Amino acid sequence: VQITQYTTLPFGKTTRGEATYVGVFLLAMTVVGALLGVMNPLDTVLNLAILGPLLVFVAKGRRWAMITFLILWCAQSAFSLSMAEEFNAMGIFWIVIVLFVFWRAISVENARARKA
């Protein structure tokens, strides 16, 4: 369905739409964390400056943007988890969710590329 009805499905029902919404949610939580003083404001600005523009290309279905977003966000998350003083199951949960959503979107874009 994702491939055959790619142009007719509403954006929110597509895997690229889901990936975009998850990415926007992650960036919004980063901003909330900075406002609450939990996150470093410089990290927040860098996240918005680097990952924000990538989401525009994720929304357009660009595989390179999805892969780049995934690598950068997962690397940052893994680094944050490694620096934590105690085990953070919620952080690992979010990494798994983001990997799953973006992997589905990349799979659909790969299938579309093979079909073309």
N, C-alpha and C positions, 0 to 999 in steps of 0.2 A: 504494500500500500504506500509506504514512504517513497518508493522509487517511481511507481506508476502514476501516482497522484501528487508528485512533488510540487508542481506549480499551482495545483488547485486546493491543496490542504491549507487551512488557516495556519498562520505562522506558529501559533502556540501549540498546534498539534504535530508539528514536524520535529524531528530530532535536533535539527539545527536551532529551532526555536527553544526547545527544552535546554539545550546547552547554553544558549544565550541567556535565558532567564536564570539558570543556575549561576553563570558567571556574574551577572548583574547582582544577584543575591549575595554572592561572596564578596564582591566589592562594596556593597552596601553594608554588610556586616563589618568589613574592615573600617569603614568610615565611622560606624557606630562605636566600634572598639576604640578608635582614636578619640572620639568625643567623650567617651567614658574614662579615658586615661589608661585603658588596658593595653593599647597598642601604641607604638612609637609613631608620632605624626609624620616623621620623615619616611618611614616604611609605607605609611598610608598614601602619601603623595607619590612615591615611586610606584606603588601598586596601581594607583589610578592612572598615572602617566604611561605605564607600560602595558598593563593588562586591559585597561579601558579601551584604547584604540583597537586592540586585537579583537575585542568583542564585536566591533563593527564588521570585521571580516568573518568572524564566526557566524554572525547573522546572515551573511551573504553565502555561507556554505563553503568557505575556503578551507581546504584540508590543512594547509600549512599553518593557518591561524589557530585552528583547533589543536593541532599537535604542539605548537609553540606555547599556547595558553596552558595546555595540560602539563607540559614539561616545566614551565616556569612556576606555575602555581603549586604543583606537587613537590618540586625541589624546595620551594620556600616553606611549604607546610612540613615536609620531612625535616628540614633544618630546625624549624620551630619546635617540632616534637623532640628532636634530639637534644635540644637545649633545655627542655623542661626538666624540672627536678623530680617529677613523679610521672608515672604512666598516665597517658591521656587517651582513653578509649574513644572519646568523642572526636578527637582530632583524626584518629584512624578511621572512624566511621565516615567522616566527611571526605577523606581522601578516597575511600572506596566508592562512595556515592558519586563524586565528581568523575572519577575514572570511568565508572559505568555509564554515566550520561554522555560524556564526551566520546567514549569508545563507540557507543551506538551511533552517534552523529557521524563520526569518522567512517564507520562501516557503511552507512547509507551513502555518504559522498564517494567512497571507493566503488561501491556498486554502480552508482550513477556514471562514474568515470569509465568503468569497464564497459558499460552499456553504450556509451557514446561512441 
